[in-house]
Amino acid sequence: MKALVYETAHDLADFALERTEVPEPTLRDQDVLVEVRAIGVNPGEAFIRRIRSAEPGGRVLLGWEFAGVVIAVGEHVRRFTVGERVFGTGDTTRDGSWAERLAVDHRILAKIPQQLSFVDAASLPIGALTASEALFRDQDTLPAGITRVLVLGGAGAVGSLATQLLKTRTSALVISTASREASRQWCSQMGADLVLDHTGDVPAQLNAAGIPHVDMVLSTAASADHLSWIPDILRPFGYLSVVDGVSSLDVGALAAKSLSLHTEMVFSRIVHGADPEAQGQTLESVAEHVAAGRLRPITTRRLDGLTAETMRTAHELVESGRTIGKIVIAT
């Protein structure tokens, strides 16, 4: 089959992906084989492309957000049958979805609602799973006492889905941050009750809005500057969820208010075998919300064709830091 692969970690200036022939995926007992129809593009994949090289004589095949059609099932699979449309993520220890076909554990997939295209389905899994696991307990419940949530970086994929899920599942006041007019408008469309500018003085903006503190911060776009004021706006015994891999964090500032810290990496369940079924259940819930019109896909840019050229274009957009919603490639 054809796939986009590379051998050596590289920057955009030395973009080295090529479309080439690779072996067919090996199907495990818990796997389904999916014919890939659409791929969501993620900043994390661009990051890995810059730092991960292949083993000698090998190649790297990335891609962990997709929608497609089941064309074979493993011996232990009962939830899916050949011909069904599915969407989901993958496993960072295995070949990814930048290929014509993908073998993936069926427990982290869900069926695509009839109303949803492959392209729009591929816009949802990473953002929805990351937001759900970072925010909720038992999929639908916020920690006790949370009535105000600040989503830092509300226009990205995780922020967009977090806002929607909060408005769908809870009565919390949702505050998003964005730095440009287009991204502020997008946050409002996602359902944010208030949108602040994270390049300005966020604590002052909150105070001006009559909000002295929030109960939870979901950080999808933290920097050292952001981290310095996040403890100031959280109430004592509040919650900070971090999904963006910050390199340093002053735990002392959190301890002064007895703040709870949650770090989130969406692949932890499948990589470590920690209840991966929960992710399939979350995606099933997302599919139900989409079918009922309570949640909308976040595709803002569609590219066509699984080629090195389209993937480079997608990564140029992602690395610009100005992406709103999700870029999806229809294969």
N, C-alpha and C positions, 0 to 999 in steps of 0.2 A: 504494500500500500504506500501511498505518498504521505509525507509528513514534512513539517518545517523543523529543522534541527540545526545545531551548531556544535562546534568542538571546544572553542576557547571563549571564556568570558570576555565581553566586549562592550564598549560604549556605542552610542548611536553613530558617532563619527566613523567607526570601523564596523558597521553593522554586518554581521557574518552569517545570518540565517540563510539557509538554502532549502529549497523544496527537493526532496530526494526520495528514493525508494528505501523503505525500512521493513523489517520483518513484521508479520501480522502479530497482534497482541496475543499473549497466552492467557487463556480463560481459566480462572480458578473456580472452585466449587461455589463460592458466594458471589461470583461475578455475573454481570451481563456484558455482552458485547454490543456496543452502541455505534451506529453509523452517525457520525457527527454532522449536524446541519447548521449549527451556529455556535460561536465562541464569544464569551465575554472576555474583555481585555482588562487586566488589573495592574495597578502600580507595583504590586508585589512580584509579578512576573518580570517586569522591567528591571526591578532590583536584583532578582536572582540572575537574570541574563548578564548583569554587570559583574557578578561576583563568583558565579559557579562555572567551572570548566568541567569537561568530561574526563573520565578516567582515560589513561592512555589507550588509544585504539577505539574508544567509544564515542558516543554522541549524547547530547542533551536534548530531550523532547519535553518542552514545557506545556502549560495550559491546563487550568483547573476550574474552568467554568464553562458549561456547555449545555446544549440541548440537541436531541437527536432521536433516533428510532432504534429500538431493541431489535437486533438481528440474530442473537443467540443467547442462551441462558446456561448458567452453570448448574451442576447437579443438585445443589441445595437451594436453588432459587424458586420461590413460590409466588412472590408478590408481582412478578412481571412476566409477560409472555411476548413472544416474537410479534413485532408489528406495533407495539405500544410506543407512544411518544413519551420521552422522559427528559428531565432536566436535573442538574446537580453539579457537584464538584468532583474531586478526585483525590488522589493520594500523592503527596510530594515525594514519596519514595519510589513511585512508579512513573512510567511514561505518561505524559499528559494528553490533552485533547487537541493539540495543534497537528492533527492527523485525520485521515479519512475515517479511521475507526479507533475505538477506545475500549479497553477492558477495565471495568470499574466495579467496585463492591456495590451490590444492589441496595445495601442498607442505607446508603447516603444519597439515594435518588428518590424522586417522586414523579408521578404522572403529570403531564402537562394538561391543564384544562383545555377543553375544546375551543374556548374563546381566544386562546393565546397562541400567537405565532411562535415558531422556533426562535426567531430573533429576539422577541420580547421575553420569552422564557429564559434565554441565556443571559438576560440582564439582571436576573434576580438572585441566584443562589448564594454567591459569596457575600453580598451585602446583607441579605436577609438572615443568613446563618450567623454572620459575625455580629450583627446588631442584636439578634435574639439572645445569643449566648452572653453577650456583654451586658445586656440590660435586665433580662428576665430570669426569674427562678421558675422552674417547672414550665418553661416555654411561655407562659402567659402572665405571670404575676411579678410585679416589681417588689423589691424588698419593702417591708412595712414602713409606712410613714412618708413615702415619696410622693410628693404632689407637684414638684417643679423639677424639670430636667433640662439641662443645658447640653446641646449637641454641638460640640466644637468641630467645625468643618461640615456644615449641614448640606452642602451642595454635591459632595462626592457620593459614591455609590452606597457606602455604609451609612453616611449621614442621611441620605435620601430615604433609605429603607427604615432606618431607626425612627425618623420622624413619623413616617406613615404607620409603622407598627405601634408606636406609642399612642397615636391618635386613634388607631383601630382598636387596640386592646385595653386602653386605660383612659382615665379622665385627667391625666396629668397635664399641667401647663407645659408646653414644649417651646423652648427657646433655642433657636439655631444661630450660628455665626456664619458670615460670608463677607467677602471683601470687595466684591464688584456688584454693580447693579443687576447684571444678568443672573448672577448666582443668588443674590438676595431675592429676586423675583421667583427663582426656582424653589428656594426654601419655603417661600410662602405658598407656592403651588403644592408642595409636599404636605402642607398642613401646619407649618410652624405658626404658633401664636404670636411670636415676637422674633425679629431677626436683628442681630447686632453685628457690628463690624469688628472682627477679631484683630484687625490691624490698629485699632484704636484702644482706648481705655475701657475694657469690658466691665470691670467693677463699677466704674462711673456710669456707664450706660445702663447697667442694671439698677443702680440706685436712682437714676433719673426716671426709670420706668416704675419705681416704687417696689423694687424687688431687692431686698437687702442681702438675700442669700438664696441658694438653690439646694436641693436635697441630693442631686446626683449630677455628675458631669460625665458625659461620654466623649472621650477625646479621640477623634479620628485624624487630627492634623496638628498634633502638638509640636511645639518648639520650646527651646529653653525659656523664651519670654513668656509663653503661655503657661508653662509649668510653674513659673514664679508666682502667678496670681491665682491659679486654680484653688489652692488651699484657702485663700482669702474669701472666695465667694461661696464655698461649701459650708453648710451648717455643721456644728459639732455632730459627730457620729454619722456624717453623710457618706456618700459613696463616689468613688472615682473609678471608672472603667477605661482602660487604655488599650487601644487596638492597633496603634501605629508604631510600635517598636522603638520608643524613645530610648536614647542611649544612657540618659542619666535622670535620676529622679530623687529629690530630697525627701527621703522617708521621714526625716525629723519633722518637717513641716506638716506632713500628714498626721504624724503621731500626736502633735500638739492638740489636735482636735479629735483624736481617736477616729480618724477617717478609715473606711474600708477600701482597700485597693484590689481591683480585679484586672488581671491582664488576660488578653484574649488572642488566641491563634486558632483560626478556624479548622485547621487540619489536625489538631491535637486528638480529637476523638478517634479518627480513623487510623492515624499513625500509631497511637498507643493502645488501641482496642478498648477505649473508654466509652462504652455505650454508643457506638456509632449509629444505632437505630434511632437515637434521639434526633439526629440530623434529618433523616428521612421523614420523621414525624413532623419536624418543623417545616420542611418544604411542603409536605402535604397540607399543613395549615395555611401556608402562604398561598398555595394553589387554590384552596377554598376561598380565601379572602379575595383573590383576583377574580375568581369566577363569580363572586357575589358583588363585585364592583367596589369593594371596600379598600382595595389596594391596587395601585397602578404600576405597570412596568416603568423602568427608568431609562430606556434606550433613548439617547439623544443624538447619536451618530451611527449610521450603518455603513459598513464597508463591505464590498463583495469580492469573494474569491480568497481561498487559502493560499496566498502567495507571499513571498518575502517582501514584495512591494507594499501590499496592504498591511502586513504586520509592522513594517517599519513606520508607515504612516500612523498606525494606531499608537505605536510607542512614542513617536514624536509628540502626539497629542497628549498622551498620558504624562510624559516627562515635562511638558510645558507647565504643569501645575495649575492649569486653568480649566481642567475638564469638569463639566457638569454632568451628573448622571453617569451613564455607562456607554462606552464604545463597544459595539458588537460587530463581529465579522460573520457574514453569512457565507458558508462554505460552498 
